[in-house]
Amino acid sequence: MKGQDRTQWQVTLLAPVLSLVFLVVVWQAIVSLSQIHPVILPGPKAVWEAFQKNSTALQKGFIATGEAALVGMLSSLLIGSLIAVLFAQSRWLRAACFPYVIFLQTVPIVAIAPLLIIWSGYNFRTIVIVSFIISLFPVVSNVTSGLLSIDRNLMELFQLYGASRWQILFRLQIPAAIPNLILGARVSSGLAVIGAIVGEFFVGNGGQYDGLGTLMTGWQSLQRTDALIAAVLVSTLLGVSMFVLVNLVSRTLLRRWTQAAGFDSNG
């Protein structure tokens, strides 16, 4: 079994590396054979040189955007879980308010961002709010589903022993909903990064901010496509880092619940 596990890990690590090398080779071949202008599509070498030249700015942008995305995601996990608990306790409240949670997910965030800037200003708080809004729905939806998807036999057993509503919530529903919380957090981790970058597109135009979204806006206006692609790749790395962080927490602090749900084998 250990040999099989080792082979599986090797395949898991080697496959993405080989696919990346293949994509870089194809990318360079297209640029070289088609003689595409660097403003339209620079080659991998030019992007790497732009990354090295702007490494300090990209590092600051990674940290700034990462902080906003992390705070936005944690806020969505906390507030989204509280909303889900309220929804699970009241069918009427769920029917009355859940459509408005969906509203936050369906309305384009670019339509809300200018209003948030008017209300909150060109600052870090506005970026966090945008990140929070765009990452809230998966948490509310998944946690609510987990709280309501309780085995009827277990529920009847708790009721048979005279458990109160709060005892059922804290000793049965919340532990059972932990895997759903992790699922929501996995989706929200990527959305939080997207929300932070979108917020920076707007906030960076009216103030001093060093996030990746601000860098992208500036380099796009200067037609520095090589640096712009480098920023996109760093943004992708940030999204992957957030996802890995969620998985790390699920495999350590929440291992008791995620292992029972099969996350260690599937996730």
N, C-alpha and C positions, 0 to 999 in steps of 0.2 A: 504493500500500500504506500510505503514511503517513497519507493521508486516511481510509482504512478503519480503521486502528488508532486514530486520533483519535476517530472516530465510535463505535467500540466502547467506548473508555474513557468517552466522554460518556454512552453508554447505561448502562454499568456503574455509573457514579456517580449518574446522574440517576434511574434506576429505584428504588433504595432510598429516595432522598429523597422522591420522589413517593408511594411506598407509605406512608412514615412520615407524611407530611402527611395522606394519606387516612385512615389509622388514627386519627390524633389528631382529625380532624374527626368521624369516626363515633363515637369515644369520647365527645367532648363532646356530640354530638347525643343519644346514648343517655342520658347523665347528665341533660341538660336536659329532654328530653321525658318521661323516666320518673320524674323527680324522685327519684332514688335517694339515700338518706341518705349523706352523706360518709364515714361509718364503713364502709359497705359498699363503695362505689366513689366516690372523689372524682374530680373533673374534672381535666383536664390542667393547668389554671391552678393549682389547689390543690397538685398534685404539684410543679409548677415552683416555687411559693412555698416549699414544704417543702424542696425541694432547695436553694434559696438560703439558707434559714434554717439548715439543717444542713450547709452546704457544707464547713465545717471538719471536722466529724465524719465526713462521707462521704469526704473526701479522706484522712484518717487511716486510715479503714477500707479504702479502696482500696489504700493502700500496704501496710498490715499483712496483708491477705488476699493481695495480690499477691506479697508476699515469701514467704509460706507456700506458695502455689500454685507459684511458680517453683522453690523449693527442692525441693518434692515432685516436680515434673515432671522436673527435672534428675536427681534421685535415681533416679526410675523409668527414665529413659533410660540412665543409667550401669549400674545394677544389672540392669535388664531386658536390656540388651545383653549383659552378661557371662553371664547365665543362658542367653540364646539361643545364645551361642557354645558353652557347655557342652552344651546340648541338641543342637546341630548336630554335635558331635563324637562323641556317644554315643547310639545308638538306645535302648539299655537305660536310660540315665539319663533320656532324654526320655519313655519310656513309664512310668517309675517316678515321675517328679516333675511332669510336666505336669498331671496331674489336680489337684494341690495348688495350682498357679497358677490353674487355673480356679476352684478353691474360693474363692480370695480375691475373684474377680470375682462369684461367685454369692451368697455370703453377704451379707446386707444390712449395709451399713457402720454403720447405726445400732445393730446388734447388737454390733459389735466395738468401737465408740467408747467405751462405758462401761468395758470391760475395759482399753483402752489408757490411759484416764485413771487407773485404779487402778494400772497398772504404771508409767506415765510421769509422771503428775501433770497439773495444770492449767497447761500452759505451751505455748510456741510449738512445742516439739519434738513434742508429741502431735498438734498440728494438721498438722505436716509429715508425720508417720507416716500419718495418715488420708489425706492427699492422695496420698502415695506408694502406699499400698495400692490405692486406687481407680483410679490411673492406670498401674499396673504391667502389667496383662494385655495391653493393646493393643501395648505395646512388645515384650514377650516373643513374642507371637503373630506379629506382623508381621516382626520381625527373624529369628526362627527360620525362617519361611517363605522369607524372602529368602536366607538362608544355604543352605537346602536346594534352592532352585529355581535351580540352576546348570545351564547348558547342558551336556549330556553330552559334546558334542564338545570343549568347552573343558576340561572335567575330564580327559578322556582325553589331551588335548594336554599338559596339565601333568604328568600321570602318565608320559607317554611321555618327557618330558624329565627325568624323575627328581626332580620337585619333592617336597619333604617335606610332611607334613600341615600344618606351620606356614606354609610358603610358600604352599600352596594357600589356607589360611585368610586370610592377610594380603594376598595379591596377587590373589586371585580372589574368594573368598566375601564378604569384608567390603566391598570396593568395590561388588560387585554388590548387596549388601543395603542400601546407603545409601538408595535410594528407598523401600524398605520401612520403614527407620527413620524417614524423614520422615512417611510415612503414619501410623505408630504415634504419632509426636510430635504430629501434628495432632489425633488423637483424644484423646490424653492431655492436651493443653493445656486442653481444656474440662473433662475429668474432674478434673484437678488443682484447678481452681477450685471445682468442686462439692464435692470432698473437703475442701478447706480451709474452705469455708463450713459444711459439716456438722460438721466438727471444732469450729468456733467455736460452734456451737449448744450443744455440751456444755461446752467449756472456759470459755466466757463465763459460764456459770452458777456457776462456783466460783472465779473469780479475776478480776483486772483485765486486760481485753483489749479492744482497740479495733477488732477486725475487723468486716467487714460482717455476718457471721453473728451476732455479738454485738449489733450495732445492730438487726438484724431482730428478734431475740428480745425485746429491750427494748421496741421500738416496737410489736410485736405485743401484748405484755402491756398496754400503755397505750392500745391501740386507735387508734394514730396511723397510720391506713391510708395517708394521703398520704405520710408520711415512709417508710413501709414500701415502697411502690411505688417511691419514689425510690431506695431502697437496692437494690431488685431491678434497676432499670435500670442502676445503677452496677455491679452484679455482672455484668450482661450485657456492659457495656462492658469490664470486666476480662477476661471470657472471650474477647471479640473481640480484645482487645489481645494476649492470649497466642497466639491463633491467628495473628495478623499477625506476631508475633515469630518464630514457627516458619517461616512463609513467607519472611520476610526472611532468616533464616539459610540456608534452602534455596536462595534465589536469589543469595546472595553467597558465603558460605564454602563451601557444598556445590554450587555451580553446576555444577562439572565433571561431577558424577554425576547431578544432577537434570535438567540440560538434556538429557543423553543419554537419560534415561528419559521425556522429554516433559513434565516438570513445568512448564517455563516457558510452555508453550502451553496446558496444561490447568489448572494450579493457581494 
